[in-house]
Amino acid sequence: MKHNIKPAEGKLGILLPGLGAVATTMIAGVESVKKGLTQPIGSLTQMGTIRLGKRTENRRPKIKDFVPLADLNDIVWGGWDVYSDNVYEAASHAQVLERHHIEGVKEQLQAIKPMKAAFDRDYARNLDGTYIKTGTRWEMAQELMADITNFKETHGLDRVVIVWCASTEVFFEASEIHSTLEKFEEALKADDKRIAPSMLYAYAALKLGVPFANGAPNLTVDIPAMVELSKLTGTPIAGKDFKTGQTLVKTILAPGLATRSLGVSGWFSTNILGNRDGLVLDAPENFKTKEVSKGGVLEDILNADDQPELYGDLYHKIRINYYPPHGDNKESWDNIDIFGWMGYKMQIKINFLCRDSILAAPVALDLALFSDFAKRAGMSGIQEWLSFYLKSPQTAPGLPAENDIFKQLIKLENTLRYLMGEDLITHLGLDYYEELVEAEN
């Protein structure tokens, strides 16, 4: 049975905390696509197809033609940043895109100017924010709600979503103030420093019923108070940390090794990165947040508890090094020590020269469009079906995350089929052969 999904009518506002490399690359890319200058490569919502029904039916529409998603031409951009540069200036400084790509949409980018950011340097110690809000955490949260409301009214928007594209915050663990909405709001009013800036954006969004997706490894919405608020206002949340680069490779390769029951004794990963994210991660407190996010992926897929003889001695080490000459062009090396039949040792070595924001931009776009779709479909709370895009997927309490990217894709596609009234696909396939036997008899 098809669910009652509201149509994607009118304009969709996409608000981005952090108008840096990822956000400006996404905006410039979408604006280029709208002008017919480029293709939205890497975006599942725009380029991906989905199988419907039996293989013999040959139904494989594009996802954007199957699901009522917002049209790219209906998107209006906005956001906050700790620097006052408009998106054209920010994209130029980020040095991700070639000049002709930026100049091709110069007018559109110049028109997007940031709002002052909610910022606390204790959470990003290598950044010197100069375009920031002042006041208590409660006051900043109220200002953020006013920003969202004014943005929606000024641009005549029907809906708004928020995707966190700002830097990784310092590592810390949830405490009692994050345990309930009541305690969280009391702490907000008391200007409790244990409330991170990203949580102010999430709180403001959810209070207004605006979907929020977290593209960094921060706690942000991954606390009971935010889950409670999201259910209270009927709003989808998704987190955390865009799955790009090295972790993308791990979630592709590790499931392959596991499915063939090959052992892994060691996996060493190192990166060099020179953009603003690399600068922030150069602080040990911020790197710890990223390390936890990246580290859990492998241990989940290569489960030592279930298969101790294969993964019980797995040694996993991760390093990220700030190297300004590379800018956004992240380079990663992986050395993987594996063993096979009779314990014989083998190695896999990967040198991935990737473009961090080029990989992240379509992920951020898809999260925005799917979050808006989820809201119109009446979904609220944690959207685990969006874990396909995230390094450290948020799940219900006590529910282990699924980090195998292929299983995540099945979950995403079956969610879309379910909501649109199509049969779920298990890939069992026996029915084709049973039908042949019946036909022969």
PyMOL commands that set and color helices and strands:
alter all, ss='L'
color gray80, all
select helices_A, chain A and resi 21-34+44-47+55-57+63-66+72-74+87-94+99-103+106-110+121-123+137-154+176-178+181-189+197-207+224-232+245-259+276-281+284-301+308-311+324-326+341-343+356-376+384-389+405-419+430-440
alter helices_A, ss='H'
color red, helices_A
select strands_A, chain A and resi 12-17+75-81+115-116+159-164+212-214+236-239+263-273+315-322+331-339+345-353+381-382
alter strands_A, ss='S'
color yellow, strands_A
deselect
rebuild
show_as cartoon
